[in-house]
Amino acid sequence: MEKEEFKRAWLPLSGEFYRAAYCILESEQEARDILQDLYVKLWNMRGSLQNIDSPLAYGTRVIRNMALDRVRSAQYRMRKDNIVAMDEISPSNAPVHSPVERGMIEKQMVLRLKRTVEQMQEPQRSVMRMRLFDDMDYGEIARKTGLSQINIRVMVSRGKRRIAEAIREYL
């Protein structure tokens, strides 16, 4: 595929590709980055693009997969950072010197976390359990509960804020 043919077939679709990426990433900069990555990828494989029947469908699928990969890698990094941060937790009023004290504080914090989740109203309680303890994504929770993904995100955000307030003395 020549340069002009590539421009004619693929560049007019950039708005569609951008919207698909933005819907997943919810960030203009991230969507632009993914769009640029898509065009680099398409240009590098321009020799095999002539076999594609629907450039819009193909490009949307590729950009969707690239955006989902970026979201998943960001969630993985965030969870990994949270685990590291949880390992470094100690009470703010006194340093913990012995492993026994540290273990007791961690147990108290986990109990406080569970108690806080148990005190939440039912839909939020179930959503928080699925998200935090069962490690489900928003789509899985939506299918299981019948709630919208936006509603689930709001519940998780408010639940995390409530949990953070409950375990603040341990941080």
C-alpha positions in Angstrom: 0.0 0.0 0.0 1.4 3.4 -1.1 1.5 6.5 1.0 -1.4 8.2 -0.8 -3.6 5.1 -0.7 -2.9 4.7 3.0 -3.8 8.4 3.7 -7.0 8.0 1.6 -8.1 4.8 3.3 -7.1 5.3 7.0 -6.7 9.0 7.9 -10.4 9.9 7.5 -11.2 7.3 10.1 -9.1 9.0 12.8 -12.1 10.6 14.5 -13.8 7.2 14.9 -10.7 5.7 16.2 -10.1 8.6 18.6 -13.7 8.3 20.0 -13.3 4.5 20.5 -10.0 5.1 22.4 -11.4 8.0 24.5 -14.5 5.9 25.5 -12.2 3.3 27.0 -9.4 5.5 28.4 -11.4 8.6 29.4 -8.4 10.8 28.8 -7.7 13.0 25.8 -3.9 12.6 26.0 -4.1 8.8 26.4 -6.5 8.5 23.5 -4.2 10.6 21.3 -1.2 8.5 22.3 -3.1 5.3 21.4 -4.3 6.8 18.1 -0.7 7.6 17.2 0.4 4.1 18.2 -2.4 2.7 16.0 -1.2 4.7 12.9 2.4 3.6 13.5 1.3 0.0 13.7 -0.9 0.3 10.6 1.9 2.0 8.7 4.3 -0.8 9.7 2.0 -3.4 8.4 0.8 -1.5 5.3 1.8 -4.4 3.0 -1.0 -6.6 4.4 -3.7 -3.8 4.8 -5.0 -4.4 1.3 -6.6 -7.6 2.4 -8.8 -5.8 5.0 -12.4 -5.5 3.9 -13.5 -2.9 6.4 -10.8 -0.5 7.6 -13.1 1.0 10.2 -14.0 -2.3 11.8 -10.4 -3.5 11.8 -8.9 -0.2 13.1 -11.6 0.1 15.8 -10.8 -3.5 16.9 -7.1 -2.9 17.0 -7.4 0.5 18.9 -9.9 -1.1 21.3 -7.4 -3.9 22.1 -4.6 -1.4 22.5 -6.6 0.8 24.8 -7.7 -2.2 26.9 -4.1 -3.4 27.2 -3.1 0.1 28.4 -6.0 0.1 31.0 -5.1 -3.4 32.2 -1.4 -2.5 32.5 -2.3 0.6 34.5 -4.6 -1.3 36.8 -1.8 -3.9 37.3 0.7 -1.3 38.1 -1.7 0.4 40.5 -2.6 -2.8 42.3 1.1 -3.7 42.6 1.9 -0.2 44.0 -1.0 -0.6 46.5 0.4 -4.0 47.6 3.8 -2.4 48.2 2.2 0.5 50.0 0.3 -1.9 52.2 3.6 -3.6 53.1 5.0 -0.3 54.3 2.0 0.7 56.5 2.7 1.5 60.1 0.8 3.6 62.6 1.5 7.3 62.4 1.8 7.8 66.1 4.5 5.2 66.9 7.0 3.2 64.9 6.6 -0.5 64.9 9.7 -2.4 65.8 8.7 -6.0 66.3 7.1 -8.3 63.8 4.5 -9.2 66.5 3.3 -5.6 66.8 3.3 -5.2 63.0 1.2 -8.4 62.7 -1.3 -7.2 65.3 -1.7 -3.8 63.6 -2.2 -5.5 60.2 -4.9 -7.8 61.7 -6.6 -4.8 63.2 -6.5 -2.9 59.9 -7.9 -5.9 58.0 -10.7 -6.3 60.6 -11.5 -2.6 60.3 -11.6 -2.9 56.5 -14.0 -5.9 56.6 -16.2 -4.3 59.2 -16.4 -1.1 57.1 -17.4 -3.1 54.0 -20.0 -5.1 56.1 -21.5 -1.8 57.3 -22.2 -0.6 53.7 -25.7 -0.9 52.2 -26.3 -4.0 50.2 -25.6 -3.1 46.6 -22.5 -1.3 47.5 -21.3 -4.0 49.8 -21.6 -6.7 47.1 -19.9 -4.5 44.5 -17.0 -3.7 46.9 -16.6 -7.4 47.7 -16.5 -8.3 44.0 -14.1 -5.5 43.1 -11.7 -5.7 46.0 -11.7 -9.3 47.1 -12.8 -11.2 44.0 -10.8 -8.9 41.7 -13.6 -8.5 39.1 -13.6 -5.7 36.6 -16.5 -3.3 36.1 -17.9 -5.2 33.2 -18.1 -8.5 35.1 -19.7 -6.8 38.1 -22.2 -5.1 35.8 -23.2 -8.4 34.2 -23.5 -10.1 37.6 -25.5 -7.3 39.3 -27.4 -5.8 36.5 -26.2 -2.3 37.5 -24.6 0.1 35.0 -20.8 0.4 34.9 -21.0 4.1 35.7 -23.1 3.3 38.8 -20.6 0.6 39.8 -17.6 3.0 39.4 -19.4 5.6 41.6 -20.1 2.9 44.3 -16.5 1.7 44.2 -15.1 5.2 44.4 -17.3 6.1 47.4 -16.6 2.8 49.0 -12.8 3.3 48.7 -13.2 6.8 50.2 -15.1 5.3 53.1 -12.5 2.6 53.6 -9.7 5.1 53.5 -11.3 7.1 56.2 -11.8 4.0 58.4 -8.2 2.8 58.2 -6.6 6.3 58.2 -5.3 5.8 61.8 -3.2 2.9 60.6 -1.6 4.7 57.7 
